[in-house]
Amino acid sequence: MAATAKDAAIAHWTAAKELARARKLRKRPYKEAWRVADSMAEIRKGAPASHFEPQLVGLFEEILPEILRLKQEWAERAAEFFT
């Protein structure tokens, strides 16, 4: 089955999202979480190569503030729920 442009875009988007999540959004038992700025610098660095689609990186950067806002909001809701 041949990959379509949509399949490729989804793969690139997923790669950028997963790198950001793995690097920033989760502290690992064996290392500290990356700062958002450091994560985005790493993603931007990979954008010119084949690993990340530059246009999708730009779109990801545009929605990142909303992602972080929602992350904070849900963390606060969870804290309220469990207190």
N, CA, C and O atoms as CSV, one atom per row, in Angstrom:
chain,resi,resn,atom,element,x,y,z
A,1,MET,N,N,0.848,-1.181,0.000
A,1,MET,CA,C,0.000,0.000,0.000
A,1,MET,C,C,0.891,1.240,0.000
A,1,MET,O,O,1.744,1.402,0.873
A,2,ALA,N,N,0.691,2.089,-0.959
A,2,ALA,CA,C,1.507,3.301,-1.084
A,2,ALA,C,C,1.045,4.349,-0.080
A,2,ALA,O,O,-0.149,4.516,0.168
A,3,ALA,N,N,2.014,5.046,0.486
A,3,ALA,CA,C,1.696,6.109,1.434
A,3,ALA,C,C,1.209,7.332,0.667
A,3,ALA,O,O,1.754,7.682,-0.380
A,4,THR,N,N,0.205,7.959,1.189
A,4,THR,CA,C,-0.311,9.176,0.579
A,4,THR,C,C,0.322,10.382,1.255
A,4,THR,O,O,0.997,10.250,2.276
A,5,ALA,N,N,0.100,11.563,0.677
A,5,ALA,CA,C,0.602,12.794,1.284
A,5,ALA,C,C,-0.009,12.979,2.672
A,5,ALA,O,O,0.653,13.464,3.589
A,6,LYS,N,N,-1.275,12.588,2.818
A,6,LYS,CA,C,-1.932,12.695,4.125
A,6,LYS,C,C,-1.257,11.776,5.142
A,6,LYS,O,O,-1.048,12.169,6.289
A,7,ASP,N,N,-0.915,10.557,4.728
A,7,ASP,CA,C,-0.220,9.627,5.620
A,7,ASP,C,C,1.119,10.206,6.063
A,7,ASP,O,O,1.492,10.117,7.233
A,8,ALA,N,N,1.830,10.797,5.117
A,8,ALA,CA,C,3.133,11.384,5.436
A,8,ALA,C,C,2.978,12.548,6.405
A,8,ALA,O,O,3.761,12.686,7.345
A,9,ALA,N,N,1.967,13.386,6.177
A,9,ALA,CA,C,1.741,14.528,7.071
A,9,ALA,C,C,1.406,14.048,8.476
A,9,ALA,O,O,1.895,14.608,9.457
A,10,ILE,N,N,0.582,13.022,8.580
A,10,ILE,CA,C,0.228,12.474,9.896
A,10,ILE,C,C,1.468,11.916,10.582
A,10,ILE,O,O,1.652,12.108,11.784
A,11,ALA,N,N,2.309,11.237,9.836
A,11,ALA,CA,C,3.537,10.673,10.411
A,11,ALA,C,C,4.462,11.774,10.912
A,11,ALA,O,O,5.032,11.659,11.998
A,12,HIS,N,N,4.615,12.835,10.134
A,12,HIS,CA,C,5.480,13.949,10.556
A,12,HIS,C,C,4.900,14.648,11.778
A,12,HIS,O,O,5.635,14.979,12.708
A,13,TRP,N,N,3.591,14.874,11.784
A,13,TRP,CA,C,2.930,15.525,12.919
A,13,TRP,C,C,3.110,14.680,14.171
A,13,TRP,O,O,3.424,15.205,15.239
A,14,THR,N,N,2.912,13.386,14.043
A,14,THR,CA,C,3.041,12.487,15.175
A,14,THR,C,C,4.464,12.493,15.709
A,14,THR,O,O,4.666,12.473,16.923
A,15,ALA,N,N,5.450,12.519,14.824
A,15,ALA,CA,C,6.847,12.546,15.261
A,15,ALA,C,C,7.142,13.802,16.069
A,15,ALA,O,O,7.780,13.724,17.119
A,16,ALA,N,N,6.688,14.952,15.596
A,16,ALA,CA,C,6.920,16.206,16.328
A,16,ALA,C,C,6.203,16.191,17.667
A,16,ALA,O,O,6.771,16.585,18.686
A,17,LYS,N,N,4.959,15.738,17.667
A,17,LYS,CA,C,4.182,15.680,18.910
A,17,LYS,C,C,4.826,14.737,19.919
A,17,LYS,O,O,4.945,15.065,21.099
A,18,GLU,N,N,5.236,13.578,19.453
A,18,GLU,CA,C,5.835,12.599,20.357
A,18,GLU,C,C,7.169,13.081,20.919
A,18,GLU,O,O,7.473,12.843,22.088
A,19,LEU,N,N,7.960,13.755,20.095
A,19,LEU,CA,C,9.222,14.292,20.607
A,19,LEU,C,C,8.947,15.323,21.684
A,19,LEU,O,O,9.585,15.312,22.737
A,20,ALA,N,N,8.003,16.212,21.429
A,20,ALA,CA,C,7.671,17.239,22.425
A,20,ALA,C,C,7.161,16.600,23.706
A,20,ALA,O,O,7.554,17.003,24.801
A,21,ARG,N,N,6.306,15.625,23.578
A,21,ARG,CA,C,5.749,14.956,24.764
A,21,ARG,C,C,6.832,14.231,25.536
A,21,ARG,O,O,6.905,14.335,26.760
A,22,ALA,N,N,7.664,13.506,24.834
A,22,ALA,CA,C,8.718,12.734,25.501
A,22,ALA,C,C,9.750,13.636,26.147
A,22,ALA,O,O,10.275,13.322,27.215
A,23,ARG,N,N,10.039,14.740,25.514
A,23,ARG,CA,C,11.084,15.616,26.029
A,23,ARG,C,C,10.603,16.571,27.101
A,23,ARG,O,O,11.344,16.869,28.038
A,24,LYS,N,N,9.382,17.056,26.983
A,24,LYS,CA,C,8.948,18.102,27.890
A,24,LYS,C,C,7.840,17.672,28.839
A,24,LYS,O,O,7.943,17.868,30.050
A,25,LEU,N,N,6.813,17.105,28.308
A,25,LEU,CA,C,5.607,16.938,29.109
A,25,LEU,C,C,5.703,15.855,30.162
A,25,LEU,O,O,4.851,15.765,31.045
A,26,ARG,N,N,6.724,15.042,30.075
A,26,ARG,CA,C,6.857,13.977,31.072
A,26,ARG,C,C,8.271,13.942,31.640
A,26,ARG,O,O,9.257,13.881,30.907
A,27,LYS,N,N,8.337,13.982,32.937
A,27,LYS,CA,C,9.609,13.768,33.619
A,27,LYS,C,C,9.835,12.263,33.658
A,27,LYS,O,O,8.932,11.499,34.002
A,28,ARG,N,N,11.012,11.854,33.312
A,28,ARG,CA,C,11.350,10.430,33.321
A,28,ARG,C,C,12.061,10.100,34.634
A,28,ARG,O,O,12.701,10.973,35.219
A,29,PRO,N,N,11.961,8.867,35.100
A,29,PRO,CA,C,12.651,8.507,36.345
A,29,PRO,C,C,14.165,8.685,36.242
A,29,PRO,O,O,14.843,8.891,37.248
A,30,TYR,N,N,14.681,8.604,35.034
A,30,TYR,CA,C,16.124,8.651,34.834
A,30,TYR,C,C,16.628,9.994,34.315
A,30,TYR,O,O,17.834,10.164,34.137
A,31,LYS,N,N,15.720,10.964,34.065
A,31,LYS,CA,C,16.167,12.293,33.630
A,31,LYS,C,C,15.059,13.315,33.835
A,31,LYS,O,O,13.877,12.979,33.900
A,32,GLU,N,N,15.472,14.557,33.934
A,32,GLU,CA,C,14.536,15.656,34.103
A,32,GLU,C,C,13.840,15.957,32.780
A,32,GLU,O,O,14.361,15.649,31.708
A,33,ALA,N,N,12.661,16.559,32.869
A,33,ALA,CA,C,11.938,16.981,31.672
A,33,ALA,C,C,12.663,18.165,31.032
A,33,ALA,O,O,13.298,18.962,31.723
A,34,TRP,N,N,12.563,18.271,29.729
A,34,TRP,CA,C,13.125,19.414,29.014
A,34,TRP,C,C,12.195,20.605,29.163
A,34,TRP,O,O,10.987,20.445,29.333
A,35,ARG,N,N,12.766,21.796,29.097
A,35,ARG,CA,C,11.950,23.008,29.042
A,35,ARG,C,C,11.279,23.064,27.674
A,35,ARG,O,O,11.788,22.494,26.709
A,36,VAL,N,N,10.149,23.744,27.586
A,36,VAL,CA,C,9.424,23.864,26.319
A,36,VAL,C,C,10.325,24.478,25.252
A,36,VAL,O,O,10.358,24.003,24.117
A,37,ALA,N,N,11.049,25.524,25.608
A,37,ALA,CA,C,11.922,26.194,24.638
A,37,ALA,C,C,12.983,25.240,24.086
A,37,ALA,O,O,13.282,25.268,22.892
A,38,ASP,N,N,13.548,24.403,24.948
A,38,ASP,CA,C,14.556,23.439,24.499
A,38,ASP,C,C,13.940,22.379,23.591
A,38,ASP,O,O,14.546,21.974,22.598
A,39,SER,N,N,12.738,21.933,23.934
A,39,SER,CA,C,12.040,20.949,23.100
A,39,SER,C,C,11.757,21.516,21.721
A,39,SER,O,O,11.984,20.852,20.709
A,40,MET,N,N,11.259,22.746,21.683
A,40,MET,CA,C,10.946,23.359,20.394
A,40,MET,C,C,12.214,23.611,19.580
A,40,MET,O,O,12.188,23.483,18.356
A,41,ALA,N,N,13.304,23.960,20.224
A,41,ALA,CA,C,14.569,24.148,19.499
A,41,ALA,C,C,15.004,22.840,18.845
A,41,ALA,O,O,15.480,22.841,17.710
A,42,GLU,N,N,14.846,21.739,19.548
A,42,GLU,CA,C,15.206,20.433,18.999
A,42,GLU,C,C,14.293,20.064,17.825
A,42,GLU,O,O,14.753,19.521,16.821
A,43,ILE,N,N,13.019,20.360,17.958
A,43,ILE,CA,C,12.074,20.083,16.869
A,43,ILE,C,C,12.403,20.949,15.652
A,43,ILE,O,O,12.415,20.459,14.522
A,44,ARG,N,N,12.673,22.249,15.887
A,44,ARG,CA,C,13.028,23.140,14.778
A,44,ARG,C,C,14.306,22.680,14.090
A,44,ARG,O,O,14.420,22.751,12.866
A,45,LYS,N,N,15.262,22.211,14.875
A,45,LYS,CA,C,16.530,21.737,14.317
A,45,LYS,C,C,16.294,20.549,13.385
A,45,LYS,O,O,16.986,20.417,12.375
A,46,GLY,N,N,15.339,19.693,13.702
A,46,GLY,CA,C,15.041,18.540,12.873
A,46,GLY,C,C,14.125,18.844,11.706
A,46,GLY,O,O,13.964,18.013,10.813
A,47,ALA,N,N,13.514,20.039,11.700
A,47,ALA,CA,C,12.547,20.365,10.657
A,47,ALA,C,C,13.137,20.396,9.247
A,47,ALA,O,O,12.493,19.898,8.324
A,48,PRO,N,N,14.328,20.957,9.038
A,48,PRO,CA,C,14.840,20.965,7.670
A,48,PRO,C,C,15.170,19.566,7.147
A,48,PRO,O,O,15.168,19.336,5.938
A,49,ALA,N,N,15.446,18.660,8.034
A,49,ALA,CA,C,15.742,17.277,7.634
A,49,ALA,C,C,14.422,16.568,7.307
A,49,ALA,O,O,13.357,17.184,7.337
A,50,SER,N,N,14.498,15.323,7.006
A,50,SER,CA,C,13.289,14.595,6.629
A,50,SER,C,C,12.452,14.160,7.828
A,50,SER,O,O,11.339,13.666,7.648
A,51,HIS,N,N,12.963,14.334,9.048
A,51,HIS,CA,C,12.244,13.833,10.217
A,51,HIS,C,C,10.994,14.647,10.543
A,51,HIS,O,O,9.971,14.083,10.933
A,52,PHE,N,N,11.069,15.969,10.385
A,52,PHE,CA,C,9.923,16.831,10.692
A,52,PHE,C,C,9.601,17.711,9.496
A,52,PHE,O,O,10.494,18.280,8.869
A,53,GLU,N,N,8.334,17.813,9.195
A,53,GLU,CA,C,7.868,18.666,8.106
A,53,GLU,C,C,7.837,20.105,8.613
A,53,GLU,O,O,7.102,20.398,9.556
A,54,PRO,N,N,8.622,21.023,8.008
A,54,PRO,CA,C,8.682,22.405,8.513
A,54,PRO,C,C,7.318,23.080,8.651
A,54,PRO,O,O,7.092,23.801,9.624
A,55,GLN,N,N,6.411,22.866,7.708
A,55,GLN,CA,C,5.093,23.489,7.788
A,55,GLN,C,C,4.326,22.976,9.011
A,55,GLN,O,O,3.638,23.747,9.680
A,56,LEU,N,N,4.442,21.684,9.303
A,56,LEU,CA,C,3.749,21.131,10.466
A,56,LEU,C,C,4.382,21.604,11.767
A,56,LEU,O,O,3.685,21.791,12.764
A,57,VAL,N,N,5.699,21.798,11.767
A,57,VAL,CA,C,6.363,22.342,12.953
A,57,VAL,C,C,5.813,23.732,13.244
A,57,VAL,O,O,5.544,24.070,14.396
A,58,GLY,N,N,5.648,24.536,12.196
A,58,GLY,CA,C,5.073,25.870,12.381
A,58,GLY,C,C,3.667,25.816,12.957
A,58,GLY,O,O,3.325,26.585,13.856
A,59,LEU,N,N,2.860,24.908,12.438
A,59,LEU,CA,C,1.500,24.755,12.961
A,59,LEU,C,C,1.518,24.277,14.409
A,59,LEU,O,O,0.728,24.738,15.234
A,60,PHE,N,N,2.418,23.356,14.709
A,60,PHE,CA,C,2.545,22.868,16.080
A,60,PHE,C,C,2.920,24.012,17.017
A,60,PHE,O,O,2.375,24.124,18.116
A,61,GLU,N,N,3.853,24.861,16.579
A,61,GLU,CA,C,4.243,26.010,17.408
A,61,GLU,C,C,3.075,26.961,17.633
A,61,GLU,O,O,2.944,27.540,18.712
A,62,GLU,N,N,2.220,27.125,16.613
A,62,GLU,CA,C,1.064,28.012,16.757
A,62,GLU,C,C,0.091,27.522,17.820
A,62,GLU,O,O,-0.471,28.328,18.561
A,63,ILE,N,N,-0.114,26.213,17.902
A,63,ILE,CA,C,-1.099,25.699,18.858
A,63,ILE,C,C,-0.474,25.310,20.196
A,63,ILE,O,O,-1.193,24.971,21.136
A,64,LEU,N,N,0.849,25.353,20.295
A,64,LEU,CA,C,1.517,24.958,21.538
A,64,LEU,C,C,1.017,25.729,22.761
A,64,LEU,O,O,0.796,25.109,23.802
A,65,PRO,N,N,0.828,27.051,22.687
A,65,PRO,CA,C,0.303,27.741,23.876
A,65,PRO,C,C,-1.045,27.177,24.354
A,65,PRO,O,O,-1.291,27.078,25.556
A,66,GLU,N,N,-1.901,26.816,23.415
A,66,GLU,CA,C,-3.194,26.244,23.792
A,66,GLU,C,C,-3.020,24.860,24.406
A,66,GLU,O,O,-3.708,24.517,25.367
A,67,ILE,N,N,-2.116,24.071,23.864
A,67,ILE,CA,C,-1.825,22.748,24.430
A,67,ILE,C,C,-1.349,22.892,25.872
A,67,ILE,O,O,-1.804,22.170,26.758
A,68,LEU,N,N,-0.430,23.829,26.100
A,68,LEU,CA,C,0.109,24.034,27.446
A,68,LEU,C,C,-0.962,24.569,28.398
A,68,LEU,O,O,-0.992,24.209,29.575
A,69,ARG,N,N,-1.842,25.434,27.876
A,69,ARG,CA,C,-2.930,25.959,28.713
A,69,ARG,C,C,-3.861,24.828,29.134
A,69,ARG,O,O,-4.255,24.741,30.297
A,70,LEU,N,N,-4.211,23.966,28.188
A,70,LEU,CA,C,-5.091,22.838,28.510
A,70,LEU,C,C,-4.426,21.865,29.470
A,70,LEU,O,O,-5.075,21.326,30.367
A,71,LYS,N,N,-3.144,21.646,29.283
A,71,LYS,CA,C,-2.400,20.760,30.197
A,71,LYS,C,C,-2.486,21.293,31.622
A,71,LYS,O,O,-2.736,20.538,32.562
A,72,GLN,N,N,-2.277,22.604,31.777
A,72,GLN,CA,C,-2.336,23.229,33.101
A,72,GLN,C,C,-3.752,23.162,33.672
A,72,GLN,O,O,-3.952,22.853,34.847
A,73,GLU,N,N,-4.726,23.456,32.817
A,73,GLU,CA,C,-6.118,23.428,33.269
A,73,GLU,C,C,-6.512,22.044,33.779
A,73,GLU,O,O,-7.142,21.925,34.830
A,74,TRP,N,N,-6.144,21.010,33.046
A,74,TRP,CA,C,-6.522,19.657,33.455
A,74,TRP,C,C,-5.729,19.193,34.676
A,74,TRP,O,O,-6.231,18.403,35.476
A,75,ALA,N,N,-4.507,19.673,34.825
A,75,ALA,CA,C,-3.744,19.355,36.032
A,75,ALA,C,C,-4.425,19.975,37.251
A,75,ALA,O,O,-4.511,19.353,38.310
A,76,GLU,N,N,-4.907,21.206,37.088
A,76,GLU,CA,C,-5.608,21.874,38.186
A,76,GLU,C,C,-6.925,21.163,38.507
A,76,GLU,O,O,-7.270,20.998,39.677
A,77,ARG,N,N,-7.651,20.748,37.485
A,77,ARG,CA,C,-8.896,20.024,37.717
A,77,ARG,C,C,-8.647,18.711,38.447
A,77,ARG,O,O,-9.389,18.339,39.356
A,78,ALA,N,N,-7.601,18.022,38.039
A,78,ALA,CA,C,-7.271,16.755,38.705
A,78,ALA,C,C,-6.901,17.000,40.152
A,78,ALA,O,O,-7.303,16.238,41.032
A,79,ALA,N,N,-6.138,18.057,40.412
A,79,ALA,CA,C,-5.750,18.365,41.791
A,79,ALA,C,C,-6.983,18.670,42.639
A,79,ALA,O,O,-7.073,18.229,43.785
A,80,GLU,N,N,-7.931,19.422,42.079
A,80,GLU,CA,C,-9.165,19.732,42.808
A,80,GLU,C,C,-9.985,18.468,43.067
A,80,GLU,O,O,-10.569,18.304,44.138
A,81,PHE,N,N,-10.019,17.596,42.097
A,81,PHE,CA,C,-10.797,16.372,42.205
A,81,PHE,C,C,-10.264,15.476,43.318
A,81,PHE,O,O,-11.040,14.850,44.040
A,82,PHE,N,N,-8.942,15.413,43.458
A,82,PHE,CA,C,-8.339,14.501,44.419
A,82,PHE,C,C,-8.053,15.133,45.776
A,82,PHE,O,O,-7.433,14.502,46.632
A,83,THR,N,N,-8.501,16.385,45.985
A,83,THR,CA,C,-8.288,16.998,47.307
A,83,THR,C,C,-9.570,17.053,48.080
A,83,THR,O,O,-9.587,17.535,49.213
